[in-house]
Amino acid sequence: MEPNQIRILSNPDEIQELYRNLIQSASSEISLIVASPNALVRQNNIGLSESLEKAALERNVLVNLAIPRLDTQMQNNSKNISQNIVAKNLQETEELATKSQNITVRKYLSSVYQTSKFKSTMLLIDRKSTLIIDLRDDSKNSFSEATGLATYYDGEARTLSYGFIFDTIWTQAELYRQLELRTMELEKLNEMQNEFVNVAAHELRTPAQAIMGYSEMLEKSLERNRSYEKAIDRNAQKLFNLTSNLLDVARIETRTLKLNKSNFDLNQEIENVIKEIVDRSSSGGTGRNVTFVFEPRFSTTINADRERINQVIQNVINNAVKFTESGTITITVEKNKLSNEVIVTVTDTGTGIDKEILPNIFMKFTTKSKTGTGLGLYISKAIVEEHGGRIEARNNEDGKGAMFRFTMPKIQK
């Protein structure tokens, strides 16, 4: 390598000037790794973010920026720089990527700086020149006080080597980000599954214990006791419903859910579900004071799996009943001639859908109720979509209650 291709700089002011001039001279690509969170604050103070943004927006330069992640070790290294300032700079610098498609920002691997071996800012300009700035004291406030020696390489040969180092760190940072996201997803899934196991165990245990208790009392009773028999039947039905839901989830997950289609009157199915709920309520089964409004204006015959559509209607209406202590549940059936669909809408005046779970209302195990496993709406969505329809849910605009709507295609004329 020719001697004039290498320069060793010791004057911090000269290093700062060269650093800014190099960024301003870039015509195609800027690749930059910032040594530490504190270094990022100091470099932003001398105009780093503004220079990168200007290069991307005005000169169409591709900017690849690797910034460190703030951890306990980095916090301990900072004596004079406020952690609030550090965190704000990291966030604002990361948001540079939203200002131009030419800017990509990645947080590089924790392992790179946790070992305290990576203490240099690395700048590559157009893959032709390289500036390496070493840290002298990372706790200092100013660029000049914190900067040690710097090495400037003006030649493609050495820059290719540093380009390989940059590309390796850049790729690892992206892989680490993907791994971190996947880990978070797995942790969330594991948390949901654990919660489901607890809820399912409780839901299974409660009716099972009731059945055993009433059976024991019935066995000891000298005469037939209808109340014990009804309690046994009611709890046995709960067990059956829960095990059926678990089996349906398995079928959905393995894509083995099959439909047995036939022609039937959708209005009649809705009326049957309403009658069943009203009968259960009158016998003390729901503890709700709910009024149903369903006045079908025309016959609605559809071609679908009758048992499965009945299951959807039950899940949606029972969900409305569960969150309506006292009020009205209105069911309407409409025809959309343009899309050849039947639209079923269930509107209640209850407490509405919790904002926290609304985005995930049709996902497995999603529930805020003290009872239930959060599987009903997940199964309903799968059944509706298997028929080629859609299902949605939202809170009412007046803030009272919620609305569920699903569609069924292929109206039989």
ZIGI-V300250 format. One record per pair of residues at least 12 apart in sequence whose C-alpha atoms are under 8 Angstrom apart, sorted by the first residue. I is the first residue (numbers start at 1). GAP is how many residues later the second one is. D is the distance in Angstrom with one decimal. If there is no record, write none. Layout:
<<I/GAP/D> <I/GAP/D>>
This chain:
<<5/148/5.7> <5/149/4.9> <5/150/6.2> <6/145/7.2> <6/146/5.8> <6/147/4.8> <6/148/6.5> <7/144/5.8> <7/145/5.1> <7/146/6.7> <8/141/7.2> <8/142/5.9> <8/143/4.8> <8/144/6.5> <9/140/5.8> <9/141/5.1> <9/142/6.2> <9/143/7.7> <10/138/6.8> <10/139/4.9> <10/140/6.5> <11/138/7.8> <12/131/7.6> <12/132/4.9> <12/133/7.7> <12/135/6.1> <12/136/7.3> <12/137/7.9> <13/131/6.4> <15/118/7.9> <15/135/6.8> <16/127/7.6> <16/128/7.7> <19/112/7.5> <20/28/7.6> <20/31/7.8> <22/103/6.9> <23/28/6.9> <23/29/7.3> <23/32/7.8> <23/102/7.1> <24/27/6.8> <24/31/7.0> <26/29/7.5> <26/35/7.0> <26/99/5.8> <26/100/6.2> <27/32/6.8> <27/33/7.9> <27/34/5.9> <27/99/6.8> <28/32/7.3> <28/33/4.7> <28/34/6.1> <28/98/5.6> <29/32/5.4> <29/33/4.6> <29/34/5.9> <29/35/7.8> <29/96/6.1> <29/97/4.6> <29/98/7.2> <30/31/7.1> <30/32/6.2> <30/33/4.8> <30/34/6.1> <30/35/7.9> <30/93/7.3> <30/94/5.9> <30/95/5.0> <30/96/6.2> <31/32/6.1> <31/33/4.8> <31/34/6.1> <31/92/5.9> <31/93/5.0> <31/94/6.6> <31/135/7.6> <32/32/6.3> <32/33/5.0> <32/34/6.1> <32/89/7.4> <32/90/5.6> <32/91/4.6> <32/92/6.3> <33/32/6.2> <33/33/4.7> <33/34/6.2> <33/88/5.6> <33/89/5.1> <33/90/6.6> <33/133/7.6> <34/31/8.0> <34/32/6.4> <34/33/5.4> <34/34/6.8> <34/86/7.3> <34/87/4.7> <34/88/6.7> <35/32/7.7> <35/33/7.1> <35/83/6.8> <35/84/5.3> <35/85/4.9> <35/86/4.6> <35/87/7.7> <35/100/7.8> <36/31/7.5> <36/32/5.7> <36/38/7.7> <36/77/7.9> <36/83/7.3> <36/102/7.9> <37/30/7.5> <37/31/6.0> <37/32/7.1> <37/33/6.5> <37/37/7.4> <37/49/6.2> <37/53/7.0> <38/40/7.2> <38/43/7.1> <38/48/6.4> <38/100/6.5> <38/101/7.2> <39/99/7.0> <39/104/7.7> <40/27/7.7> <40/46/8.0> <40/49/7.2> <40/50/7.5> <41/44/7.6> <41/45/6.2> <41/48/6.1> <42/99/6.7> <42/100/5.9> <42/101/5.4> <43/100/6.8> <44/45/7.8> <46/97/7.9> <49/44/6.7> <49/47/7.7> <53/43/7.1> <53/46/7.7> <53/47/7.8> <53/50/7.9> <56/44/6.8> <56/46/5.7> <56/47/6.6> <57/43/6.7> <57/45/7.8> <60/42/7.0> <61/41/6.7> <62/40/4.9> <62/41/6.2> <63/39/6.0> <63/40/4.7> <63/41/6.2> <64/39/6.2> <64/40/5.1> <64/41/6.2> <65/38/7.6> <65/39/6.2> <65/40/4.8> <65/41/6.4> <66/39/5.8> <66/40/4.9> <66/41/5.6> <66/42/5.8> <66/104/7.0> <67/23/7.6> <67/27/8.0> <67/38/7.2> <67/39/6.3> <67/40/5.0> <67/41/6.1> <68/39/5.4> <68/40/5.6> <68/41/7.5> <68/42/7.6> <68/45/7.9> <69/38/6.0> <69/39/7.0> <69/40/7.8> <69/41/6.7> <70/17/7.5> <73/41/7.0> <77/61/7.1> <77/62/6.3> <78/60/7.1> <78/61/4.8> <79/60/5.5> <79/61/7.9> <80/59/6.0> <80/60/6.5> <80/61/6.6> <81/58/7.0> <81/59/7.6> <81/60/6.4> <93/12/8.0> <94/12/7.6> <106/64/7.4> <106/67/6.5> <106/68/7.0> <107/66/6.2> <107/70/8.0> <108/61/6.8> <108/62/6.9> <108/64/7.4> <108/65/4.6> <108/66/7.9> <109/60/7.5> <109/63/6.9> <109/64/5.3> <109/67/6.8> <119/15/6.2> <119/16/5.7> <120/12/6.4> <120/13/5.3> <120/14/4.4> <120/15/5.9> <121/12/5.1> <121/13/6.6> <121/14/8.0> <124/35/7.2> <124/38/7.9> <124/39/7.3> <127/29/6.7> <127/32/6.1> <127/33/6.9> <127/36/6.9> <128/26/6.6> <128/27/5.5> <128/28/4.6> <128/31/5.9> <128/32/7.9> <129/23/7.5> <129/24/5.5> <129/25/4.6> <129/26/5.6> <129/27/6.6> <129/30/5.8> <130/22/5.7> <130/23/5.0> <130/24/6.6> <130/29/5.8> <130/32/7.6> <131/19/7.0> <131/20/5.8> <131/21/4.5> <131/22/6.4> <132/18/5.4> <132/19/5.2> <132/20/6.5> <133/14/7.1> <133/15/7.1> <133/16/6.4> <133/17/4.4> <133/18/6.7> <134/13/6.3> <134/14/5.2> <134/15/5.6> <134/16/5.9> <135/12/5.0> <135/13/5.3> <135/14/7.8> <136/12/4.6> <192/173/6.5> <193/172/7.5> <195/170/7.8> <196/169/5.9> <196/177/6.4> <199/172/7.8> <199/173/7.3> <199/174/6.0> <200/172/8.0> <200/173/6.1> <203/39/7.9> <203/168/7.4> <203/169/7.1> <203/170/7.7> <204/35/6.3> <204/38/7.5> <207/28/4.7> <207/29/6.8> <207/31/6.7> <207/32/6.5> <208/27/7.1> <208/28/7.6> <208/31/7.4> <210/21/7.7> <210/22/7.1> <210/25/6.8> <211/20/7.4> <211/21/5.0> <211/24/6.3> <211/25/7.0> <214/14/5.6> <214/15/7.7> <214/17/7.2> <214/18/6.4> <215/13/7.5> <215/17/7.2> <245/130/6.8> <245/131/7.3> <245/134/7.6> <248/131/7.0> <249/126/7.8> <249/130/6.7> <252/127/7.8> <252/130/7.0> <259/45/7.7> <259/46/5.5> <259/49/7.8> <260/44/7.3> <260/45/4.9> <260/46/7.7> <261/42/6.1> <261/43/4.4> <261/44/4.2> <261/45/6.9> <262/40/8.0> <262/41/5.2> <262/42/5.5> <262/43/6.2> <262/44/6.9> <263/38/6.4> <263/39/5.5> <263/40/4.5> <263/41/6.6> <263/149/7.8> <264/37/5.3> <264/38/5.8> <264/39/6.7> <264/40/7.8> <264/42/7.0> <265/34/7.1> <265/35/5.6> <265/36/4.4> <265/37/6.5> <266/34/5.7> <266/35/6.0> <266/36/6.6> <267/29/6.8> <267/32/7.0> <267/33/6.3> <267/66/7.8> <269/41/6.3> <270/40/7.6> <270/43/6.7> <271/23/7.9> <273/37/7.6> <273/40/7.3> <273/41/6.2> <274/18/7.5> <277/41/7.9> <288/33/7.4> <288/36/7.3> <288/37/5.3> <288/38/6.1> <289/36/6.3> <289/37/4.6> <289/38/6.7> <290/31/7.2> <290/34/7.2> <290/35/7.2> <290/36/5.3> <290/37/5.1> <290/38/5.6> <290/39/7.0> <291/36/6.3> <291/37/4.8> <291/38/6.2> <292/36/5.9> <292/37/5.0> <292/38/5.9> <292/39/7.7> <293/35/7.2> <293/36/6.2> <293/37/4.6> <293/38/6.2> <294/36/6.1> <294/37/5.2> <294/38/6.4> <295/36/8.0> <295/37/7.4> <296/36/7.1> <296/37/6.7> <300/42/7.9> <300/111/7.8> <301/110/6.7> <301/111/5.8> <301/112/7.7> <302/106/7.7> <302/107/7.9> <302/108/6.8> <302/109/5.2> <302/110/5.4> <303/107/6.8> <303/108/7.0> <303/109/6.6> <304/83/7.1> <308/75/6.8> <309/74/7.5> <309/75/7.8> <311/69/7.3> <312/65/7.9> <312/67/7.9> <312/68/5.0> <312/71/7.4> <312/72/7.7> <315/61/5.7> <315/62/6.6> <315/65/7.1> <316/30/7.4> <316/61/7.2> <316/88/7.0> <317/29/6.9> <320/26/7.8> <320/27/7.6> <320/28/6.0> <320/30/7.4> <320/82/7.8> <321/27/7.9> <323/27/5.4> <323/28/5.8> <323/29/7.1> <324/24/7.0> <324/25/6.4> <324/26/3.9> <324/27/6.5> <324/77/7.8> <325/25/6.7> <326/24/7.3> <327/21/7.4> <327/22/5.7> <327/23/6.7> <328/20/5.8> <328/21/5.8> <329/17/6.9> <329/18/5.6> <329/19/4.4> <329/20/6.8> <330/15/7.9> <330/16/5.8> <330/17/5.2> <330/18/6.4> <331/13/7.2> <331/14/5.6> <331/15/4.6> <331/16/6.5> <332/12/5.8> <332/13/5.3> <332/14/6.8> <333/12/6.6> <339/70/7.9> <340/69/6.1> <340/70/6.1> <340/71/6.2> <341/66/6.3> <341/67/5.5> <341/68/4.3> <341/69/6.2> <341/70/6.3> <342/65/5.5> <342/66/5.0> <342/67/6.2> <342/69/6.9> <343/62/7.0> <343/63/5.9> <343/64/4.5> <343/65/6.6> <344/61/5.6> <344/62/5.4> <344/63/6.2> <345/58/7.0> <345/59/5.8> <345/60/4.4> <345/61/6.7> <346/57/5.7> <346/58/5.2> <346/59/6.3> <347/54/7.3> <347/55/5.9> <347/56/4.4> <347/57/6.5> <348/52/7.9> <348/53/5.1> <348/54/5.6> <348/55/6.6> <349/51/5.2> <349/52/4.1> <349/53/6.9> <350/50/6.2> <350/51/4.2> <350/52/7.1> <351/49/6.5> <351/50/5.1> <351/51/7.7> <352/43/5.8> <352/44/7.6> <352/47/7.6> <352/48/6.4> <352/49/4.0> <352/50/4.7> <353/41/7.3> <353/42/6.2> <353/48/7.5> <353/49/6.4> <354/14/7.6> <358/35/7.9> <358/36/7.4> <361/16/7.3> <361/17/7.9> <361/32/7.8> <362/15/5.3> <362/16/4.7> <362/19/6.6> <363/12/7.8> <363/14/7.6> <363/15/5.3> <364/14/5.6> <384/22/7.3> <384/23/7.5> <384/24/7.3> <387/21/7.0> <387/22/7.5> <388/20/7.2> <388/21/6.6> <389/17/7.0> <389/18/5.0> <389/19/5.1> <389/20/6.2> <390/16/5.5> <390/17/5.4> <390/18/7.7> <391/13/7.4> <391/14/5.6> <391/15/4.1> <391/16/6.6> <392/12/5.8> <392/13/5.4> <392/14/6.5> <393/12/6.5>>
